[in-house]
Amino acid sequence: MVSISGHILLIAALFLNILSIVNLLLGRKRNDSRWQRTVQYGLFIAAGLLLVGLIVLCAAFLADHFKIIYVAQHSSRDLPFYLKIAAIWAGQEGSLLLWSFLQVLFAAIVSTKINNDGTDLARWSTVILAVISAFFISMTLLFSNPFLASSSPPLDGQGMNPLLRHPGMIFHPPILYIGYVGLAVPFAYALSALITQQVEIWYRKISGWLLLSWLALGVGIILGSRWAYDVLGWGGYWGWDAVENAGLMPWLTATALLHGISEQKRGKGFKIWNIILSAFSFWLVIFGTFTTRSGLIQSVHAFAQSQLGPYFLVMLGAIFLGTLILMIIFQKSLGEPVYPEKVISREGAGFFTLLLLVLITLSILAGTLLPTLTDGRFSAPASWFNRVVGPQFGALVLLMGICPLLGRFGRSIKTKKWRLLFPIAGLILVPMLAFINGLEQTFSLIGFAVSGFAGGTALGEIVYNLERRKSRQQTENQMQSSGRSRYKPYGGYLVHFGIVLMAVGIIGTQVYAFDDNISISPGSVSDVGDYTLVYEDMFQQTQADRIETWVAISVYREDSFLTTLNPQITFYPYYNQAMAEPAIRSGIGEDLYLVLFQWDDSGEISLSVKVNPLSSFLWMGSLVLVVGGMIAWWPEERSERSQVFLKRKWLRNLGIFIGISLIRLFTVTLWGNPFDSTGSIGRPLPGDSAPKIEGQDYIGNGFSLADYKGKPVLVHFWASWCSQCEEELILLEKFWQGEEYKYILFVGVALNDTQRTVEQIARDLELSFILIPDENGDISRSYGVTAVPETFFISPDGRIQNFHIGVMREQDLMSALENLKTYSDHQ
């Protein structure tokens, strides 16, 4: 039933989409608005049918309907609820269905402007978008159908690819697809502008769509980077992978298009450039889809090879040839290419910004394609991209600082000289602070200086505009009519400042990252850089579809406890794949990144320890960029849509609430792991003062460790629920009764046990040394105890002489007591 329903929904949506194209063309020929209204109904109904298809597929996943092949391949009964939702677009078939829905929906929204436009732009744009929609629905129906049924369904599904089992996968793909699909709208309007010869005005129709697509692509790229940082276990966030590049390139050209449209609005030409950039951006979207689904380029992000490759290759050719032919036919409407009259001007800086963004894109495209096209004779590893593209990005950041100085900013300096203080202060202070904190390499200091200069310019713009707004007297009516869009100009400044923060993070992580591999035994201490790592214990748990193994590592710096990290390896038997899940301790200055990759029967483990300086600036900058993008995207009060929007106060407030919620969700997704702490205050290291122990023993007598200063003490942490502890308690009683170590005080602390339980165990095992119930775990927490048994040896001066994690053999206990005796005799 699910399979048949899905097929019917796809066929009906394709039929309505094609019918809408026919009605559009007939309506234009007959100049009959009734035909055009049917187009809107048809496209919205088609979008509704595809939405129903997504809901049906979602229900199949939630109901474990493994008769559907796609469900069986990407889900299982034990898969968590949120991952079953994400599984809808985890594979090629579901992702194309989502893409088809968004493509038809956007075409339907554009079709609502046909009768209100006053031009043919919306009509031809709808035709082009509907053709694109028909292509994607056809690909889904014929070659990548998620509703195909199996004649012999399995009892359980294969589960989800281990690489995709991350909360970010719920948001990353659909947000990225919104960006991809949204870039079809500027492309459609660009071709419509050529067909209707309205190149002078078409850009006014796409600003909102372009900003939405740019913002969605940016969010998708950032979430993908965080996924790589959290999941892949290599300590990085961007590896210049072909599929990563496929998402970055259209974002860069969309950024260039935003700058080009800004110049065209100011009457500075850029008509030809904007048409080309619109087409090139959408061409790159299809190119990314082609590389992901054709098997041309290998990547951990790519789908399996399919039949779709040749059809997307044909579409790439159609986009290129169609745009070229229309530009040749209607070249008169484009006019002559306009170049800035002065190189040292705002227009000149804007033009070079546009060219630089295109150059970066072409460099990435070359590095992505040439290794495949040359059969490996040309190699483009990450280091190649860093050498070639890195300086270009540096030049782009420099232009971000220069452009405002050549525009309105520069013209106002005569009367507002204080504005120069911001870029000058950034130019000097940022590299100075970096140098003081040990970041001393010359090229990095130049990068910090450029970043500080650009960041200072952005802050100067914000402060200047706030000062100017404050000094301007506005009437109550003006304040009411300005709405929220009075903050719109600050969006661009925040975007620039966010990019500067990201640049600082990129410099820190690329130039000063440190990594080391260590082997460490249970209870041992290892120093790596400024950090001290204490290996506390190993744990293992078998789940329905995986085996989880993790370790507890206490982290100290300069004898101060920071946190306990739990790097983990998860083995998925069905996939025969082990996933190393890193543990990250983030701070403003740097991230500590631990990856467990091996262990043996004795419990000795191998850890990869990485330190990523300034990585927090990358994520903070990402957040600032997204906030700035959302402010810039907010509708302007001059637009008709905004007037209606602002009259409905509840709708405006709902929009604000949704925006804040999305930013908060984005923040939580971005920082799911950093700044995390277990709540423990950390294990005292050898040489530290022993934390106080005060309480009552199981008999009711008061006890204070401070009363025994001058006497060596053994403190043993145990629990009634610990199967290994009983034997060790008996061993401790044996040594306690002996004469050789009688002068050493033995104290047992029972973690989370009651007085009655401790009393019963003391009676059963005939224990006579001091036993203290630690019902709330306060004493154990003060010693950083996370698992039992653990034993601390305290010297007569009240300092930790040594400690042992885990069960102690008789020989180990004797050796530790002898060391404590020797240490005490020397004091």
Helices and strands as residue ranges (DSSP letters): H 2-30, H 33-62, H 69-74, H 81-86, G 87-89, H 92-111, H 114-117, H 121-143, G 162-164, H 168-182, H 184-196, G 202-205, H 207-231, H 242-265, H 271-294, H 309-329, H 331-334, H 346-373, H 382-406, H 408-412, G 417-420, H 421-436, H 442-471, H 476-482, G 483-487, H 489-511, E 514-520, E 525-528, E 531-542, E 547-557, E 560-565, E 568-572, E 577-581, E 583-586, E 590-599, E 605-613, H 615-633, H 640-647, H 649-670, E 694-696, E 702-704, G 705-708, E 713-718, H 725-737, E 745-751, H 755-765, E 770-774, H 778-782, E 790-794, E 800-805, H 810-826
